[in-house]
Amino acid sequence: MTGVQDPFPASDFDDWAETYDQTLREPAAFPFDGYDQVLDAILRRANPQPGQSILDLGTGTGNLALLFAEKGCRLTCTDFSQAMLAKARQKLPGASFFLHDLREKLPSELHQPFDHIVSAYVFHHFDLDQKIRICADLVRNHLAPGGSLLIGDISFPSQAAQETFRQSIPDWEDEFYWLADESLAGLEKAGLTADYLQVSPCAGVYALRVG
């Protein structure tokens, strides 16, 4: 990021950490409409077993990781915000935490296979090429055999669907929201097997594995 202003600086998320969970609970508020349902869909798709290793990328305050911890999984959590990690540690005293920007390679301590890698509401900060690059590295280099990469995020079936939804949002902000049709095509072109579930009008879950 040298010489280029970061559009998503960690300081913004440090400032948000104290009120983040409250924001999520605002009824039917974009972009978090269906937030709990998205997290539950990730958990159901993973079908985690006690003792499995889970890597949660961009854990925020730890809401997704907590669901896996309640199933008896071993949690490793990353985030690039110190303040968000501090909140997550309060919920997950038994987890391991790493300060890490997902736009960079994983630290050497995490160069191991995980049974599942999960992430919620993070990847819309990356353009499609970045999404594919990050996903390909995670699936090929950091998943145990039979594992999956599960990403819940702001997503629409197509550009047309996004535009229709956008008309109902007065304070819309453009970010790199997933478009399922072009995203699935790009992921499959990169050699990944991927499928998609629309969970709410503005969010869904991608499941990826080696093709």
VOVO-75309 format. One record per residue: x, y, z of N, C-alpha, C in turn. Coordinates in steps of 0.2 Angstrom, whole numbers, plus 5000, padded with zeros to 4 digits. Each point is the difference from the previous one (the first is absolute). Layout:
KETI:n_x:n_y:n_z:ca_x:ca_y:ca_z:c_x:c_y:c_z
KETI:X:Y:Z:X:Y:Z:X:Y:Z
...
//
This chain:
KETI:n_x:n_y:n_z:ca_x:ca_y:ca_z:c_x:c_y:c_z
KETI:5004:4994:5000:4996:5006:5000:5004:5006:5000
KETI:5007:5000:4999:5004:5005:5001:4999:5005:4994
KETI:4999:5007:5002:4999:5005:4995:4993:5000:4998
KETI:4995:4996:5002:4993:5000:4998:4996:5000:5007
KETI:4995:5005:5000:4996:5000:5005:4996:4994:5001
KETI:5000:4997:5006:4996:4994:5001:4993:5002:5001
KETI:4995:4997:4996:4993:5002:5000:4997:4997:5006
KETI:5003:4994:5003:4997:4997:5006:5006:4999:5005
KETI:5001:5006:5004:5006:5000:5005:4997:4996:5006
KETI:5005:4997:5003:4999:4997:5007:4997:5005:5005
KETI:5002:5006:5000:4998:5005:5005:4992:5001:4999
KETI:4997:4999:4994:4993:5001:5000:4996:4994:5004
KETI:5003:4994:5000:4997:4995:5003:5002:5000:5008
KETI:5006:5003:5002:5001:5001:5007:4995:5004:5003
KETI:4998:5006:4996:4995:5004:5002:4993:4997:5001
KETI:4999:4995:4996:4993:4997:4999:4999:4995:5006
KETI:5006:4997:5002:5000:4994:5004:4995:5000:5006
KETI:4999:5006:5003:4996:5001:5006:4993:4999:4999
KETI:4998:5002:4994:4993:5000:4998:4998:4995:4995
KETI:5005:4996:4998:4999:4996:4994:4994:4995:5001
KETI:5000:4996:5006:4994:4996:5001:4994:5003:5001
KETI:4999:5006:5002:4994:5004:5000:4998:5001:4993
KETI:5004:5002:4996:4999:5001:4993:4996:4994:4997
KETI:5003:4994:5001:4997:4994:4997:4993:4999:5002
KETI:4998:5002:5005:4993:4999:5003:4995:5005:4998
KETI:5002:5005:4996:4995:5004:4998:4996:4997:4995
KETI:4993:5000:5001:4996:4996:4995:5000:5002:4993
KETI:5001:4994:4996:5000:5001:4993:5004:5005:4997
KETI:5005:5002:5003:5005:5005:4998:5005:4998:4995
KETI:5000:5003:4994:5005:4998:4995:5007:5003:5003
KETI:5005:4996:4999:5001:4994:4997:4999:4993:5004
KETI:4998:5001:5006:5000:4994:5005:4993:4997:5000
KETI:4995:5001:4995:4994:4997:5000:5002:4992:4999
KETI:4997:4996:5005:5001:4993:4999:5007:4998:5003
KETI:5003:5004:5004:5007:4998:5003:5000:4994:5004
KETI:4996:4999:5004:5000:4993:5004:4998:4994:4996
KETI:4996:5001:4995:4998:4995:4996:5006:4998:4995
KETI:5004:5005:4998:5006:4998:4996:5005:4996:5005
KETI:5001:5002:5006:5005:4997:5004:4997:4993:5001
KETI:4994:4999:5001:4997:4993:5002:5001:4996:4993
KETI:4999:5003:4994:5001:4996:4994:5007:4998:4999
KETI:5005:5004:5002:5007:4998:5000:5001:4994:5005
KETI:4997:5000:5006:5001:4995:5005:4997:4993:4997
KETI:4994:5001:4998:4997:4994:4997:5004:4996:4994
KETI:5002:5005:4996:5004:4997:4994:5006:4996:5003
KETI:5004:5003:5004:5006:4997:5003:4998:4994:5004
KETI:4995:5000:5003:4998:4994:5004:5006:4998:5005
KETI:5002:5004:5004:5007:4999:5004:4999:4995:5005
KETI:5006:4996:5001:5000:4995:5005:5005:5002:5005
KETI:4998:4998:5007:5005:5002:5005:5007:4998:4999
KETI:5004:5005:5001:5007:4999:4999:5003:5002:4993
KETI:4996:5002:4996:5002:5002:4993:5003:5007:5001
KETI:5005:5001:4995:5003:5007:5000:4997:5004:4995
KETI:4998:5006:5003:4997:5005:4996:5004:5007:5000
KETI:5001:5002:4994:5003:5007:4999:4995:5005:4998
KETI:4999:5005:5004:4995:5005:4999:5004:5007:4998
KETI:4999:5002:4993:5004:5005:4998:4995:5007:5000
KETI:5003:5005:5003:4997:5006:5001:4994:4999:5005
KETI:5002:4997:5006:4995:4998:5005:4996:5006:5003
KETI:5003:5006:4999:4996:5005:5004:4999:4999:5007
KETI:4994:5001:5003:4999:4999:5007:4999:4992:5002
KETI:5001:4996:4995:5000:4993:5001:4993:4996:5000
KETI:4995:5003:4997:4994:4997:5000:4999:4994:4996
KETI:5003:4999:4994:5000:4994:4996:5005:4995:5004
KETI:5005:5002:5002:5005:4995:5004:4996:4997:5006
KETI:4996:5004:5003:4997:4998:5006:4995:4994:4999
KETI:4997:5000:4994:4996:4994:4998:5004:4994:5000
KETI:5006:5000:4997:5004:4994:4999:5003:4998:5007
KETI:5002:5005:5004:5002:4998:5007:4995:4996:5004
KETI:4994:5002:4999:4994:4997:5003:4999:4993:4998
KETI:5003:4998:4994:5000:4993:4998:5006:4996:5002
KETI:5004:5003:5004:5006:4997:5002:5006:5000:4995
KETI:5000:5005:4996:5006:5000:4995:5005:5004:5003
KETI:5006:4999:4997:5006:5004:5002:5001:5006:4995
KETI:5000:5006:5003:4999:5006:4996:5007:5004:4999
KETI:5001:5002:4994:5005:5005:4999:4997:5006:4996
KETI:5001:5006:5003:4997:5006:4997:5004:5005:4998
KETI:4999:5003:4994:5004:5006:4998:4996:5006:4999
KETI:5003:5006:5001:4997:5006:4998:5005:5005:5000
KETI:4999:5006:4996:5005:5005:4999:4999:5006:5005
KETI:4995:4999:5004:4998:5005:5005:5002:4998:5007
KETI:5004:5003:5004:5002:4998:5007:4993:5001:5004
KETI:4996:5005:4999:4995:5001:5004:4994:4994:4999
KETI:4999:4998:4994:4996:4995:4998:5002:4993:5004
KETI:5007:4999:4999:5003:4994:5003:4999:5000:5008
KETI:5000:5006:5003:4999:5000:5007:4993:4998:5002
KETI:4995:5002:4996:4993:4998:5001:4999:4993:4999
KETI:5004:4997:4995:4999:4993:4999:5003:4996:5006
KETI:5006:5002:5002:5003:4996:5006:4996:5000:5006
KETI:4995:5005:5001:4996:5000:5006:4995:4994:4999
KETI:4998:4999:4994:4995:4995:4998:5003:4993:5000
KETI:5006:4999:4998:5003:4994:4998:5007:5000:5003
KETI:5000:4999:5007:5007:5000:5003:5004:4993:4999
KETI:4997:4995:4997:5004:4994:4998:5002:5000:4993
KETI:4999:5006:4996:5002:5000:4993:5007:5003:4999
KETI:5003:4999:4995:5007:5003:4998:4998:5006:4995
KETI:5004:5005:5001:4998:5006:4996:5007:5003:4997
KETI:4999:5003:4994:5005:5002:4996:4998:5007:4997
KETI:5004:5005:5001:4999:5006:4996:5003:4999:4993
KETI:4995:5001:4995:5002:4998:4993:4995:5004:4996
KETI:5003:5002:4994:4996:5003:4995:4999:4995:4995
KETI:4994:4998:4998:4999:4995:4995:5002:5001:4993
KETI:5002:5007:4999:5003:5001:4993:5007:4998:5000
KETI:5003:4998:5005:5007:4997:5001:5000:4993:5001
KETI:5005:4996:4998:5001:4993:5002:4999:4999:5007
KETI:4997:4994:5001:4999:4998:5007:5007:4999:5004
KETI:5000:5002:5006:5007:4999:5004:5002:4993:5000
KETI:5007:4999:5001:5002:4993:5000:4997:4996:5005
KETI:4998:5003:5006:4997:4996:5005:4994:4996:4998
KETI:4997:5003:4994:4993:4997:4998:5001:4996:4993
KETI:5006:4998:4999:5002:4996:4994:4999:4992:5002
KETI:4993:4999:5001:4998:4993:5002:4994:4999:4997
KETI:4998:4993:4999:4993:4999:4997:4994:5001:5006
KETI:4995:5003:4998:4994:5001:5004:4995:4996:4997
KETI:4995:4997:5005:4995:4996:4998:4995:5005:4996
KETI:4999:5006:5002:4996:5005:4997:5003:5007:5001
KETI:4999:5004:4994:5002:5007:5001:4993:5004:4999
KETI:4999:5004:5004:4993:5004:4999:5002:5008:5001
KETI:4995:5003:4997:5001:5008:5000:4993:5003:5000
KETI:4998:5005:5003:4994:5003:4999:5001:5008:5000
KETI:4997:5003:4994:4999:5007:4999:5007:5003:5000
KETI:5005:4997:4996:5006:5003:4999:5002:5001:4993
KETI:4999:4995:4996:5002:4999:4993:4997:5006:4995
KETI:4995:5003:5002:4997:5006:4996:5005:5006:5000
KETI:5005:5000:5004:5005:5005:5000:5005:4999:4994
KETI:5000:4994:4997:5005:4998:4995:4996:5000:4993
KETI:5004:5002:4995:4997:4999:4993:5000:4993:4998
KETI:4997:4998:4994:4999:4993:4999:5007:4997:4999
KETI:5004:5003:4997:5007:4997:4999:5003:4998:5006
KETI:5000:5005:5005:5002:4998:5007:4997:4995:5003
KETI:4993:5000:5000:4996:4994:5003:5003:4993:4997
KETI:5000:5000:4993:5002:4994:4997:5007:4998:5003
KETI:5005:5004:5000:5007:4999:5002:5000:4997:5007
KETI:4997:5004:5004:5000:4998:5007:4997:4993:5001
KETI:4994:4999:4997:4996:4994:5001:5005:4994:4997
KETI:5003:5001:4994:5004:4995:4997:5006:4998:5005
KETI:5003:5005:5003:5005:4998:5005:4998:4996:5006
KETI:4994:5002:5002:4998:4997:5006:4998:4993:4999
KETI:4996:4999:4995:4998:4993:4998:5005:4995:4999
KETI:5005:5003:4996:5006:4995:4998:5005:4999:5005
KETI:5001:5005:5004:5006:5000:5005:4998:4999:5007
KETI:4994:5001:5002:4998:5001:5007:4995:4995:5002
KETI:4997:4996:4996:4994:4996:5002:5002:4993:5000
KETI:4998:4996:5005:5001:4993:5001:4996:4997:4995
KETI:5002:4993:4998:4996:4997:4995:4992:4999:5002
KETI:4996:5001:4996:4993:5000:5001:4997:5007:5003
KETI:5005:5004:5002:4998:5007:5003:4996:5004:4995
KETI:4998:5006:5002:4996:5005:4996:5002:5007:5003
KETI:4999:5004:4995:5001:5008:5001:4993:5002:5000
KETI:4997:5003:5005:4993:5003:5000:5000:5007:5002
KETI:4997:5004:4995:5000:5007:5001:4993:5003:4999
KETI:4998:5003:5006:4994:5004:5000:5001:5007:4999
KETI:4996:5003:4996:5002:5007:4998:4994:5003:4997
KETI:5001:5007:4999:4995:5004:4996:5000:4997:4993
KETI:4995:4998:4997:5000:4997:4993:4993:5000:4997
KETI:5000:5000:4993:4994:5000:4996:5001:4995:4995
KETI:4994:4997:4997:5001:4996:4995:5003:5002:4994
KETI:4999:5007:4998:5002:5003:4994:5001:5007:5001
KETI:5002:5003:4995:5001:5008:5000:4993:5003:5000
KETI:4995:4997:4996:4993:5002:4999:4997:4999:5007
KETI:5001:4995:5004:4997:4999:5006:5003:5005:5005
KETI:5006:5002:5000:5003:5005:5004:4997:5007:4998
KETI:4999:5002:4994:4997:5006:4998:4993:5001:5003
KETI:4996:4994:4999:4993:5000:5003:5000:5002:5007
KETI:5005:4996:5004:5000:5001:5007:5003:5007:5002
KETI:5004:5003:4996:5003:5006:5002:4995:5006:5000
KETI:4995:4999:4995:4995:5005:5000:4996:5001:5006
KETI:5000:4995:5005:4997:5001:5006:5004:5002:5006
KETI:5006:5002:4999:5005:5002:5005:5002:5007:4999
KETI:4998:5004:5004:5001:5007:4999:5008:5002:5002
KETI:5003:4997:5004:5007:5001:5002:5005:4995:4997
KETI:4999:4998:4994:5004:4995:4997:5007:5002:4999
KETI:5005:4995:5002:5007:5002:4999:5003:4994:4995
KETI:5003:5002:4995:5003:4995:4995:5006:4997:5003
KETI:5000:4994:5001:5006:4996:5002:5000:4994:4995
KETI:5005:4995:5001:5001:4995:4995:4995:4994:5002
KETI:4994:5001:5000:4995:4995:5002:5000:4994:4995
KETI:4999:4994:5002:5000:4994:4996:4994:5000:4995
KETI:5001:4998:4994:4995:4999:4995:5001:4992:4999
KETI:4995:4996:5002:5001:4993:5000:5002:4997:4993
KETI:4996:5003:4995:5001:4997:4993:5008:5001:4998
KETI:5002:5006:5000:5007:5001:4998:5005:4997:5005
KETI:4999:5000:5006:5004:4998:5005:5001:4992:4999
KETI:4995:4997:5000:5000:4992:4999:5004:4999:4993
KETI:4999:5003:4995:5003:4999:4994:5008:5001:5001
KETI:5002:5006:5003:5007:5001:5001:5003:4995:5005
KETI:4997:4998:5005:5003:4995:5004:5001:4993:4997
KETI:4995:4998:4996:5000:4994:4996:5006:5001:4995
KETI:5001:5005:4997:5005:5001:4995:5007:4999:5003
KETI:5000:5002:5007:5007:5000:5004:5001:4993:5002
KETI:4995:4995:4998:5001:4993:5002:4997:4998:5007
KETI:4996:5004:5002:4996:4999:5007:4993:4998:4999
KETI:4998:4995:5004:4993:4998:5000:4996:5004:5005
KETI:4995:5004:4997:4997:5004:5004:4992:5000:4999
KETI:4996:5001:5006:4993:5001:4999:4998:5005:5005
KETI:4994:5002:4999:4997:5006:5003:4993:5000:5003
KETI:4999:5002:5005:4993:5000:5003:4998:5007:5002
KETI:4995:5003:4997:4997:5007:5002:4996:4999:5006
KETI:5002:5004:5006:4997:4999:5006:4995:5005:5002
KETI:5002:5006:4998:4996:5006:5001:5000:5004:4993
KETI:4996:5005:5000:5000:5004:4994:5006:5003:4998
KETI:5005:5001:5005:5006:5003:4998:5006:4996:5003
KETI:4999:4994:5001:5006:4996:5003:4999:4993:4998
KETI:5006:4996:5000:5000:4993:4999:5006:4997:5002
KETI:5001:4993:4998:5006:4996:5003:5003:4997:4994
KETI:5006:5000:4999:5004:4997:4995:5004:4994:5003
KETI:4999:4994:4997:5004:4994:5002:5005:4998:4995
KETI:5006:5000:5002:5006:4999:4995:5004:4994:5002
KETI:5002:4996:4996:5005:4995:5001:5004:4999:4994
KETI:5005:4995:5000:5004:4999:4994:4996:4996:4995
KETI:5001:5002:4994:4996:4997:4994:5002:4994:4998
//
